[in-house]
C-alpha cells in the first residue's frame, strides 16, 4: 500500500495503542506482585497468588499480541523484549 498521511497516522495510532496495551499489562503485573508481597505467606500458599495470576492471563495474552504487532512494525526495544520474556514466563504452566 502506498504511503499517505492517513496511512502514516493509522500506523502511528496502531503503535501507540499496542504500546498502551503492553504498558497497562506491565502495570497490572507490578501491582499484583506488590499486593501479593504484602500478604502473609500462608495466604500465598493457599492459592491467592494462583488466583491473582489467573486474573492476569487475558491481559498477558493481549500484551503478547500487542508486542507481536509492535515487532512487526518497528522491532522491539530491549525493555519490550524483557517484558515479552516475563509475560511468557508468567503464562507458562507451573513446573
C-alpha positions in Angstrom: 0.0 0.0 0.0 1.5 3.4 -0.9 2.3 5.8 1.8 -0.1 8.6 2.5 -0.5 10.9 5.5 -3.6 8.9 6.5 -1.6 5.6 6.4 1.1 7.1 8.5 -1.3 8.3 11.1 -3.0 5.0 11.2 0.3 3.2 11.6 1.3 5.6 14.4 -2.0 5.1 16.1 -1.7 1.3 16.0 1.8 1.5 17.5 0.6 3.8 20.3 -2.4 1.5 21.1 -0.2 -1.6 21.1 2.3 0.2 23.4 -0.5 1.3 25.7 -1.7 -2.3 26.0 1.8 -3.5 26.9 2.3 -0.7 29.4 -1.1 -1.4 31.0 -0.3 -5.1 31.4 3.1 -4.4 32.9 1.5 -2.1 35.4 -1.1 -4.8 36.3 1.7 -7.4 36.9 3.7 -5.0 39.1 0.6 -4.0 41.1 -0.4 -7.7 41.5 3.0 -8.7 42.6 3.3 -5.8 45.0 -0.1 -6.7 46.5 0.9 -10.3 46.9 4.1 -9.4 48.6 2.1 -7.8 51.3 0.1 -10.9 52.1 1.2 -13.3 54.8 3.0 -16.3 53.4 0.1 -18.7 54.3 -2.3 -16.8 52.1 0.0 -17.0 49.1 0.4 -20.8 49.7 -3.4 -21.2 49.9 -3.9 -20.1 46.3 -4.2 -16.3 46.5 -1.2 -16.0 44.1 -2.6 -18.5 41.7 -6.0 -16.7 41.6 -4.4 -13.3 41.1 -2.2 -14.6 38.3 -5.1 -16.4 36.7 -6.9 -13.0 36.5 -3.9 -11.5 34.7 -3.9 -14.2 32.0 -6.1 -12.4 29.4 -4.1 -9.2 29.9 -0.8 -11.0 29.4 -2.1 -12.7 26.3 -3.3 -9.4 24.9 0.1 -7.8 25.7 1.9 -10.6 23.9 -0.3 -10.0 20.8 0.5 -6.3 21.0 4.2 -7.0 21.3 3.9 -9.1 18.1 2.3 -6.2 16.4 5.0 -3.8 17.5 7.7 -6.2 16.5 6.2 -6.4 13.0 6.1 -2.7 12.6 9.4 -1.5 14.0 11.1 -4.2 16.1 11.2 -4.4 19.9 13.3 -2.4 22.3 15.3 -4.1 25.0 12.6 -3.3 27.6 9.9 -4.7 25.3 11.9 -7.9 24.8 12.3 -8.3 28.6 8.6 -7.8 29.0 7.8 -10.4 26.4 10.0 -12.9 28.3 8.4 -12.0 31.6 4.9 -12.3 30.3 5.6 -15.7 28.7 7.1 -16.9 32.0 4.0 -15.8 33.9 1.8 -17.7 31.4 3.9 -20.8 31.5 2.4 -23.7 33.4 4.0 -24.3 36.8 6.9 -26.8 36.7 
